[in-house]
Amino acid sequence: MSLNKHASARPVLPRLALAAALILAIAACGKDEQAPGAGAGAGPDAAQAADAAPDAAGQVAAQADALAALDADELRERGRAAYAESRLYAPAGDNALEYYLALRGKSPGDAAVASALTDLMPMLVIATEQARDREDFDEAGRLAALVARADANHPALSRLQATIASAQEAAQRRIAQQALNAEQEAERQRLLAVERERAQAEEQRLAAQRLAEQQQAAEREAADRAEADRLAAERRAAEQRAEEQRRAQQAAAPAQAPAAAPTLRPLSTPAPTYPVDALRASQSGEVQVEFTVAPDGSVSDARVVRADPPRVFDRAAVAAVRRWRFEPVPEPVTTRRTIAFSPGG
């Protein structure tokens, strides 16, 4: 749509239909613009926007002063070009709406300018709402200021101003709550890190203590094994030396005259007690016992050398020998005796 078209005499209905089509196209574009920015953080910082909002009217006025320096023909030409290129209300200072507002200031009675501004107002209102909804409060304030400049009595103006202010306040509250939540989360993370560090330090201390105890136990076990091995080696060495000494003595024995063993003269040799089970079974047998006669004639170190049958008369034979007595001898004498067991003897 161009300024000349508004100035020409034509039916109003086609012009309104074209304006409605443009409104629908802008609304669709606005939805596409709004979707990526939906939700928290979609728009600029609300606190900054609140500070910048009061300057929107001043910025619009400054743009208007700059455009007022252009003559009417240049404003009309720029307005046509911006309209053709769909720069209806943006960017700031280079759009059809602001060119026509400047041209209206130079030609207040220009019907084509008034018609163009009338067609653009619904689009401007929609664009203002969309900027507000995506929390682009700088742009919403600028567009609302353009609405006020175009028509200070526009029925949507007070609603736009109120909802922009309300949206700004809600965004500020949300940002403040987010900041508080972030601070609380940071404190929670700090306390969690402190507790994690304390717990890990305690766990590591206990683990190190257990490891040290295990190492000490392993060292003690190794020391015990080493000591046992040392004692076993010493015992084997002693046994080996004793065996070598015994063999040496045995090898030298033939060269020596055998010493005469003292004669053992028994003083008392009581008979063994016959085992009851063997007696009932009429079982007989014999046991060879080796024992040592001490210098005083008593018997010690009695042990069974051979038994037939085994383990039947062993205890009775050893018990009897231990009661035997001999005449005193000059030195201990080891000897053997065979004791017979017969149930009819």
C-alpha positions in Angstrom: 0.0 0.0 0.0 1.4 3.5 -0.8 0.6 7.0 0.1 -0.8 7.7 -3.4 -3.3 4.8 -3.0 -4.6 6.4 0.2 -4.9 9.7 -1.5 -6.8 8.4 -4.5 -10.6 8.0 -4.4 -11.4 4.3 -4.1 -13.8 2.1 -2.1 -13.0 1.7 1.5 -13.8 -2.1 1.7 -10.8 -3.3 -0.4 -8.5 -1.1 1.6 -9.8 -2.6 4.8 -9.5 -6.1 3.4 -5.8 -5.5 2.6 -5.2 -4.1 6.1 -6.9 -7.2 7.6 -4.6 -9.4 5.5 -1.6 -7.5 6.7 -2.7 -7.8 10.3 -3.0 -11.6 9.9 0.4 -11.8 8.3 1.9 -9.7 11.1 0.2 -11.8 13.7 1.6 -15.0 12.2 5.1 -13.5 12.1 4.6 -12.4 15.7 3.8 -16.0 16.7 7.0 -17.2 14.9 9.0 -14.5 16.7 7.4 -15.3 20.1 7.7 -19.1 20.1 11.5 -19.3 20.5 11.4 -16.8 23.4 8.5 -18.3 25.3 9.1 -19.1 29.0 11.6 -17.7 31.6 14.5 -15.9 30.1 13.0 -15.4 26.7 13.1 -11.6 26.7 15.7 -9.1 27.9 16.4 -8.6 31.6 13.2 -7.1 33.1 15.1 -5.0 35.6 17.0 -3.3 32.7 13.8 -3.0 30.7 12.0 -1.3 33.7 14.8 1.3 33.8 14.7 1.8 30.0 10.9 1.9 29.6 10.4 5.5 30.8 12.8 6.7 28.1 10.7 5.1 25.3 8.6 8.2 24.8 11.8 10.3 24.8 13.4 8.1 22.2 10.3 8.2 20.0 10.3 12.0 20.3 14.0 12.2 19.4 13.3 10.1 16.3 10.4 12.4 15.4 12.7 15.5 15.8 15.2 13.9 13.5 12.6 13.0 10.9 11.1 16.5 11.1 14.2 17.9 9.5 13.3 16.1 6.2 10.9 17.8 3.8 7.5 16.5 2.9 8.5 14.9 -0.4 11.4 13.0 1.1 9.2 11.8 3.9 6.5 10.7 1.5 9.1 8.8 -0.7 10.6 7.1 2.3 7.2 6.2 3.6 6.2 4.6 0.3 9.5 2.6 0.2 9.2 1.4 3.8 5.6 0.3 3.2 6.6 -1.6 0.1 9.5 -3.3 1.9 7.2 -4.2 4.9 9.0 -1.9 7.3 5.7 -0.9 8.8 6.8 0.0 12.4 10.4 -1.2 12.6 13.3 -0.6 12.7 13.1 2.5 14.9 13.4 5.7 12.9 13.2 3.9 9.5 9.6 2.6 9.1 6.5 3.7 7.4 4.6 4.6 10.6 7.2 7.1 11.8 7.6 8.6 8.3 3.8 9.1 8.0 3.7 10.6 11.6 6.4 13.1 10.5 4.5 13.8 7.3 1.3 14.3 9.3 3.1 17.0 11.3 4.0 18.8 8.1 0.6 18.2 6.4 -2.0 17.8 9.1 -4.9 17.7 6.7 -3.5 15.1 4.3 -6.2 12.4 4.0 -3.9 9.8 2.5 -1.5 10.1 5.5 -4.4 9.8 7.9 -5.7 6.7 6.1 -2.3 5.1 6.1 -1.9 5.7 9.8 -5.4 4.3 10.4 -4.5 1.1 8.6 -1.2 0.8 10.5 -2.7 1.2 14.0 -4.1 -2.3 14.4 -0.8 -3.8 13.3 1.0 -1.5 15.7 -1.2 -2.6 18.6 -0.7 -6.3 17.8 3.1 -5.8 17.5 3.1 -4.0 20.9 1.3 -6.9 22.5 3.6 -9.4 20.9 6.7 -7.5 22.2 5.2 -7.4 25.6 4.4 -11.1 25.6 8.0 -12.1 24.6 9.2 -9.7 27.4 10.9 -7.3 24.9 9.9 -4.4 27.1 12.2 -1.8 25.3 10.4 -2.6 22.0 7.0 -2.8 23.7 7.6 0.7 25.3 8.7 2.1 21.9 5.7 0.8 20.1 3.3 1.9 22.8 4.8 5.4 22.6 4.2 5.3 18.9 0.6 4.4 19.6 0.3 7.3 21.9 1.9 9.6 19.4 -0.3 8.4 16.6 -3.5 8.6 18.7 -3.3 9.7 22.3 -7.0 8.6 22.7 -6.6 5.2 21.2 -8.9 2.7 23.1 -6.1 0.2 23.5 -3.5 2.6 24.7 -4.2 2.5 28.5 -4.6 -1.2 28.3 -1.2 -1.6 26.6 0.5 0.7 29.0 -1.0 -1.1 32.0 -0.2 -4.6 30.8 3.3 -3.7 29.8 3.9 -2.3 33.3 2.3 -5.4 34.9 4.4 -7.7 32.7 7.5 -5.8 33.7 6.7 -6.2 37.4 6.0 -9.9 37.0 9.2 -10.3 35.2 11.1 -8.4 37.9 9.5 -10.6 40.6 10.4 -13.7 38.6 13.9 -12.6 38.1 14.2 -11.7 41.8 12.8 -15.1 42.7 15.2 -16.8 40.3 18.1 -14.9 41.8 17.0 -15.9 45.3 16.6 -19.5 44.2 20.0 -19.4 42.6 21.5 -18.0 45.8 19.8 -20.7 47.8 21.0 -23.4 45.4 24.5 -22.0 45.6 24.4 -22.1 49.4 23.0 -25.7 49.2 25.8 -26.7 46.8 28.4 -25.0 49.1 27.1 -26.9 52.1 26.9 -30.1 50.1 30.5 -29.6 49.0 31.6 -29.0 52.6 29.7 -32.2 53.8 31.1 -34.2 50.9 34.7 -33.0 51.7 34.2 -33.9 55.4 32.6 -37.3 54.6 35.3 -38.2 52.1 38.1 -37.1 54.5 36.6 -39.4 57.2 36.1 -42.3 54.8 39.7 -41.9 53.5 41.0 -41.7 57.1 39.2 -44.9 58.1 40.3 -46.6 54.9 43.9 -45.6 55.5 43.7 -46.9 59.1 42.3 -50.3 57.9 45.0 -50.4 55.3 47.7 -49.7 57.9 46.2 -52.4 60.2 46.2 -54.9 57.3 49.8 -54.1 56.5 50.8 -54.5 60.1 49.0 -57.8 60.4 50.7 -58.9 57.2 54.1 -57.8 58.5 53.5 -59.7 61.8 52.4 -62.8 59.9 55.5 -62.6 57.7 57.7 -62.1 60.8 56.1 -65.1 62.5 56.6 -67.2 59.4 60.2 -66.1 59.2 60.8 -67.0 62.9 59.1 -70.4 62.5 61.3 -71.0 59.5 64.4 -70.0 61.4 63.5 -72.3 64.3 62.7 -75.2 62.0 66.0 -74.7 60.2 67.9 -74.6 63.5 66.1 -77.8 64.6 66.9 -79.6 61.4 70.5 -78.5 61.7 70.7 -79.7 65.3 69.1 -83.0 64.2 71.5 -83.3 61.4 74.5 -82.6 63.6 73.2 -85.2 66.1 72.8 -87.7 63.4 76.3 -87.1 62.0 77.7 -87.4 65.6 75.8 -90.7 66.1 77.1 -92.1 62.8 80.6 -91.0 63.7 80.3 -92.7 67.0 78.9 -95.9 65.4 81.8 -95.8 62.9 84.3 -95.5 65.7 82.6 -98.1 67.9 84.2 -101.3 66.3 87.6 -99.8 67.0 86.8 -99.5 70.7 86.5 -102.4 73.1 82.9 -102.8 74.2 82.3 -101.9 77.7 80.9 -104.6 79.9 77.3 -103.9 80.9 76.5 -104.1 84.6 74.7 -107.2 85.6 71.1 -106.7 86.5 70.0 -108.6 89.6 66.2 -108.4 90.1 64.9 -107.8 93.6 61.2 -107.7 92.8 59.5 -108.6 89.5 55.7 -108.8 90.1 53.7 -110.5 87.4 51.4 -108.3 85.2 47.7 -108.2 85.8 45.9 -110.2 83.1 43.5 -108.0 81.1 39.9 -109.1 81.9 38.8 -109.1 78.3 41.7 -111.2 77.2 41.2 -113.6 80.1 37.5 -114.0 79.3 38.4 -114.7 75.7 41.2 -117.1 76.8 43.5 -115.0 74.7 47.3 -115.3 75.1 50.3 -113.3 73.8 53.6 -111.7 74.6 55.0 -108.2 74.8 58.6 -107.1 74.6 59.4 -104.1 76.8 62.4 -101.9 76.7 63.2 -100.0 79.9 66.0 -98.3 81.8 67.2 -99.4 85.3 68.4 -96.3 87.3 71.5 -96.5 89.6 69.1 -97.0 92.6 67.5 -100.0 90.9 64.2 -98.4 89.9 62.7 -98.6 86.4 62.0 -95.7 84.1 61.3 -95.1 80.4 59.4 -98.3 79.9 58.0 -98.7 76.4 56.6 -101.4 74.2 59.0 -102.6 71.5 56.9 -105.5 70.1 53.5 -107.0 71.0 51.7 -110.0 69.8 48.8 -109.4 69.4 49.1 -105.6 69.3 47.5 -103.4 71.9 46.0 -106.2 73.9 48.6 -106.7 76.7 50.7 -103.5 76.2 49.4 -101.5 79.1 49.5 -104.4 81.5 53.1 -105.3 80.6 54.4 -101.7 80.9 52.6 -101.2 84.2 54.2 -104.4 85.6 57.7 -103.5 84.4 57.4 -100.0 86.1 56.9 -101.9 89.4 60.1 -103.9 89.0 63.1 -103.3 91.3 66.8 -104.3 90.8 69.9 -104.1 92.8 71.7 -100.7 92.5 74.0 -100.4 89.5 76.9 -98.0 88.9 75.2 -96.3 86.0 71.9 -96.5 84.2 71.3 -99.7 82.1 68.8 -100.0 79.3 67.6 -103.5 78.6 64.7 -105.5 77.1 62.4 -108.2 78.6 59.7 -110.3 77.0 56.6 -110.9 79.1 54.4 -113.8 78.2 50.6 -113.9 78.9 48.8 -117.2 79.1 45.4 -117.7 80.6 46.4 -121.1 82.1 49.9 -119.9 83.3 
